[in-house]
Amino acid sequence: MATGTNPDDHLPLTATTFHLLLALEDGDAHGYRLMQDVEAQSGGRVVIGPGTIYEAVQRLKASGFIAESETLPGPKEDQRRRYYTLTDLGRCVLRAEAARLVDVADLVKARKLAKPRGA
């Protein structure tokens, strides 16, 4: 993966990376919560197992997209869990990928390559 600060240098993202960043856009979360959020927001199309979530998290940290959160989200949260937050670079990369996906969707629609879901 690219190491620069230009978000476009990191595109395209894998589905897993996109959904992890999207899940963190809602706020800090721990690994198990991220696994649940990714599966839910992708309608079950992207599933991250317990054996791979922390590998993915480490890769995103190394890329500078996320960091360990300095504070816990709430007093009832498990103090032993590590929480992760989006960095400024991660947020910019997420937005750049979202814009790229909108452009792709517009192209697909213009070429009438897919029917809308449920149609």
C-alpha positions as protocol buffer text, in pm:
chain_id: "A"
residue {
  index: 1
  type: MET
  ca { x: 0 y: 0 z: 0 }
}
residue {
  index: 2
  type: ALA
  ca { x: 113 y: 353 z: -66 }
}
residue {
  index: 3
  type: THR
  ca { x: 258 y: 549 z: 222 }
}
residue {
  index: 4
  type: GLY
  ca { x: 193 y: 908 z: 110 }
}
residue {
  index: 5
  type: THR
  ca { x: -54 y: 1157 z: 247 }
}
residue {
  index: 6
  type: ASN
  ca { x: -243 y: 1202 z: -82 }
}
residue {
  index: 7
  type: PRO
  ca { x: -563 y: 998 z: -32 }
}
residue {
  index: 8
  type: ASP
  ca { x: -584 y: 905 z: -401 }
}
residue {
  index: 9
  type: ASP
  ca { x: -248 y: 728 z: -372 }
}
residue {
  index: 10
  type: HIS
  ca { x: -418 y: 466 z: -151 }
}
residue {
  index: 11
  type: LEU
  ca { x: -704 y: 382 z: -386 }
}
residue {
  index: 12
  type: PRO
  ca { x: -877 y: 157 z: -461 }
}
residue {
  index: 13
  type: LEU
  ca { x: -940 y: 10 z: -118 }
}
residue {
  index: 14
  type: THR
  ca { x: -1032 y: -350 z: -56 }
}
residue {
  index: 15
  type: ALA
  ca { x: -1390 y: -409 z: 55 }
}
residue {
  index: 16
  type: THR
  ca { x: -1263 y: -506 z: 400 }
}
residue {
  index: 17
  type: THR
  ca { x: -1058 y: -189 z: 440 }
}
residue {
  index: 18
  type: PHE
  ca { x: -1342 y: 31 z: 313 }
}
residue {
  index: 19
  type: HIS
  ca { x: -1594 y: -122 z: 552 }
}
residue {
  index: 20
  type: LEU
  ca { x: -1358 y: -103 z: 850 }
}
residue {
  index: 21
  type: LEU
  ca { x: -1293 y: 266 z: 788 }
}
residue {
  index: 22
  type: LEU
  ca { x: -1665 y: 323 z: 733 }
}
residue {
  index: 23
  type: ALA
  ca { x: -1744 y: 152 z: 1064 }
}
residue {
  index: 24
  type: LEU
  ca { x: -1495 y: 375 z: 1246 }
}
residue {
  index: 25
  type: GLU
  ca { x: -1647 y: 684 z: 1085 }
}
residue {
  index: 26
  type: ASP
  ca { x: -1934 y: 637 z: 1331 }
}
residue {
  index: 27
  type: GLY
  ca { x: -1692 y: 657 z: 1625 }
}
residue {
  index: 28
  type: ASP
  ca { x: -1425 y: 464 z: 1811 }
}
residue {
  index: 29
  type: ALA
  ca { x: -1472 y: 89 z: 1839 }
}
residue {
  index: 30
  type: HIS
  ca { x: -1295 y: -225 z: 1953 }
}
residue {
  index: 31
  type: GLY
  ca { x: -1217 y: -523 z: 1730 }
}
residue {
  index: 32
  type: TYR
  ca { x: -1522 y: -736 z: 1806 }
}
residue {
  index: 33
  type: ARG
  ca { x: -1753 y: -440 z: 1752 }
}
residue {
  index: 34
  type: LEU
  ca { x: -1581 y: -367 z: 1420 }
}
residue {
  index: 35
  type: MET
  ca { x: -1642 y: -726 z: 1309 }
}
residue {
  index: 36
  type: GLN
  ca { x: -2012 y: -689 z: 1388 }
}
residue {
  index: 37
  type: ASP
  ca { x: -2045 y: -346 z: 1227 }
}
residue {
  index: 38
  type: VAL
  ca { x: -1873 y: -453 z: 904 }
}
residue {
  index: 39
  type: GLU
  ca { x: -2097 y: -756 z: 864 }
}
residue {
  index: 40
  type: ALA
  ca { x: -2411 y: -553 z: 938 }
}
residue {
  index: 41
  type: GLN
  ca { x: -2333 y: -257 z: 713 }
}
residue {
  index: 42
  type: SER
  ca { x: -2230 y: -482 z: 423 }
}
residue {
  index: 43
  type: GLY
  ca { x: -2545 y: -692 z: 448 }
}
residue {
  index: 44
  type: GLY
  ca { x: -2330 y: -995 z: 527 }
}
residue {
  index: 45
  type: ARG
  ca { x: -2122 y: -964 z: 209 }
}
residue {
  index: 46
  type: VAL
  ca { x: -1806 y: -877 z: 405 }
}
residue {
  index: 47
  type: VAL
  ca { x: -1735 y: -1093 z: 709 }
}
residue {
  index: 48
  type: ILE
  ca { x: -1418 y: -1057 z: 915 }
}
residue {
  index: 49
  type: GLY
  ca { x: -1344 y: -1343 z: 1148 }
}
residue {
  index: 50
  type: PRO
  ca { x: -1180 y: -1324 z: 1489 }
}
residue {
  index: 51
  type: GLY
  ca { x: -859 y: -1465 z: 1345 }
}
residue {
  index: 52
  type: THR
  ca { x: -819 y: -1185 z: 1092 }
}
residue {
  index: 53
  type: ILE
  ca { x: -960 y: -871 z: 1255 }
}
residue {
  index: 54
  type: TYR
  ca { x: -644 y: -782 z: 1443 }
}
residue {
  index: 55
  type: GLU
  ca { x: -427 y: -846 z: 1138 }
}
residue {
  index: 56
  type: ALA
  ca { x: -647 y: -604 z: 945 }
}
residue {
  index: 57
  type: VAL
  ca { x: -634 y: -351 z: 1231 }
}
residue {
  index: 58
  type: GLN
  ca { x: -254 y: -371 z: 1243 }
}
residue {
  index: 59
  type: ARG
  ca { x: -236 y: -314 z: 866 }
}
residue {
  index: 60
  type: LEU
  ca { x: -461 y: -8 z: 895 }
}
residue {
  index: 61
  type: LYS
  ca { x: -252 y: 127 z: 1182 }
}
residue {
  index: 62
  type: ALA
  ca { x: 68 y: 76 z: 982 }
}
residue {
  index: 63
  type: SER
  ca { x: -92 y: 263 z: 690 }
}
residue {
  index: 64
  type: GLY
  ca { x: -177 y: 554 z: 918 }
}
residue {
  index: 65
  type: PHE
  ca { x: -553 y: 518 z: 857 }
}
residue {
  index: 66
  type: ILE
  ca { x: -640 y: 437 z: 1218 }
}
residue {
  index: 67
  type: ALA
  ca { x: -480 y: 470 z: 1561 }
}
residue {
  index: 68
  type: GLU
  ca { x: -546 y: 335 z: 1905 }
}
residue {
  index: 69
  type: SER
  ca { x: -789 y: 563 z: 2082 }
}
residue {
  index: 70
  type: GLU
  ca { x: -651 y: 757 z: 2376 }
}
residue {
  index: 71
  type: THR
  ca { x: -984 y: 747 z: 2558 }
}
residue {
  index: 72
  type: LEU
  ca { x: -1248 y: 481 z: 2607 }
}
residue {
  index: 73
  type: PRO
  ca { x: -1591 y: 551 z: 2459 }
}
residue {
  index: 74
  type: GLY
  ca { x: -1779 y: 513 z: 2788 }
}
residue {
  index: 75
  type: PRO
  ca { x: -1753 y: 412 z: 3153 }
}
residue {
  index: 76
  type: LYS
  ca { x: -1934 y: 81 z: 3098 }
}
residue {
  index: 77
  type: GLU
  ca { x: -1690 y: -34 z: 2832 }
}
residue {
  index: 78
  type: ASP
  ca { x: -1442 y: -313 z: 2903 }
}
residue {
  index: 79
  type: GLN
  ca { x: -1118 y: -147 z: 3016 }
}
residue {
  index: 80
  type: ARG
  ca { x: -911 y: -435 z: 2871 }
}
residue {
  index: 81
  type: ARG
  ca { x: -1024 y: -384 z: 2513 }
}
residue {
  index: 82
  type: ARG
  ca { x: -829 y: -172 z: 2270 }
}
residue {
  index: 83
  type: TYR
  ca { x: -1031 y: 90 z: 2091 }
}
residue {
  index: 84
  type: TYR
  ca { x: -948 y: 232 z: 1750 }
}
residue {
  index: 85
  type: THR
  ca { x: -1020 y: 566 z: 1590 }
}
residue {
  index: 86
  type: LEU
  ca { x: -996 y: 708 z: 1238 }
}
residue {
  index: 87
  type: THR
  ca { x: -703 y: 938 z: 1173 }
}
residue {
  index: 88
  type: ASP
  ca { x: -732 y: 1245 z: 953 }
}
residue {
  index: 89
  type: LEU
  ca { x: -563 y: 1048 z: 673 }
}
residue {
  index: 90
  type: GLY
  ca { x: -803 y: 758 z: 723 }
}
residue {
  index: 91
  type: ARG
  ca { x: -1103 y: 990 z: 700 }
}
residue {
  index: 92
  type: CYS
  ca { x: -967 y: 1152 z: 382 }
}
residue {
  index: 93
  type: VAL
  ca { x: -898 y: 812 z: 224 }
}
residue {
  index: 94
  type: LEU
  ca { x: -1249 y: 694 z: 317 }
}
residue {
  index: 95
  type: ARG
  ca { x: -1403 y: 1001 z: 154 }
}
residue {
  index: 96
  type: ALA
  ca { x: -1187 y: 964 z: -158 }
}
residue {
  index: 97
  type: GLU
  ca { x: -1289 y: 598 z: -193 }
}
residue {
  index: 98
  type: ALA
  ca { x: -1656 y: 685 z: -140 }
}
residue {
  index: 99
  type: ALA
  ca { x: -1632 y: 945 z: -417 }
}
residue {
  index: 100
  type: ARG
  ca { x: -1460 y: 689 z: -644 }
}
residue {
  index: 101
  type: LEU
  ca { x: -1736 y: 437 z: -578 }
}
residue {
  index: 102
  type: VAL
  ca { x: -2005 y: 696 z: -659 }
}
residue {
  index: 103
  type: ASP
  ca { x: -1831 y: 761 z: -991 }
}
residue {
  index: 104
  type: VAL
  ca { x: -1822 y: 387 z: -1064 }
}
residue {
  index: 105
  type: ALA
  ca { x: -2190 y: 350 z: -972 }
}
residue {
  index: 106
  type: ASP
  ca { x: -2278 y: 639 z: -1205 }
}
residue {
  index: 107
  type: LEU
  ca { x: -2090 y: 469 z: -1488 }
}
residue {
  index: 108
  type: VAL
  ca { x: -2268 y: 139 z: -1423 }
}
residue {
  index: 109
  type: LYS
  ca { x: -2606 y: 316 z: -1425 }
}
residue {
  index: 110
  type: ALA
  ca { x: -2525 y: 507 z: -1744 }
}
residue {
  index: 111
  type: ARG
  ca { x: -2435 y: 182 z: -1920 }
}
residue {
  index: 112
  type: LYS
  ca { x: -2736 y: 2 z: -1774 }
}
residue {
  index: 113
  type: LEU
  ca { x: -2517 y: -283 z: -1655 }
}
residue {
  index: 114
  type: ALA
  ca { x: -2714 y: -367 z: -1342 }
}
residue {
  index: 115
  type: LYS
  ca { x: -3070 y: -360 z: -1221 }
}
residue {
  index: 116
  type: PRO
  ca { x: -3143 y: -189 z: -890 }
}
residue {
  index: 117
  type: ARG
  ca { x: -3165 y: -431 z: -596 }
}
residue {
  index: 118
  type: GLY
  ca { x: -3513 y: -564 z: -546 }
}
residue {
  index: 119
  type: ALA
  ca { x: -3619 y: -484 z: -902 }
}
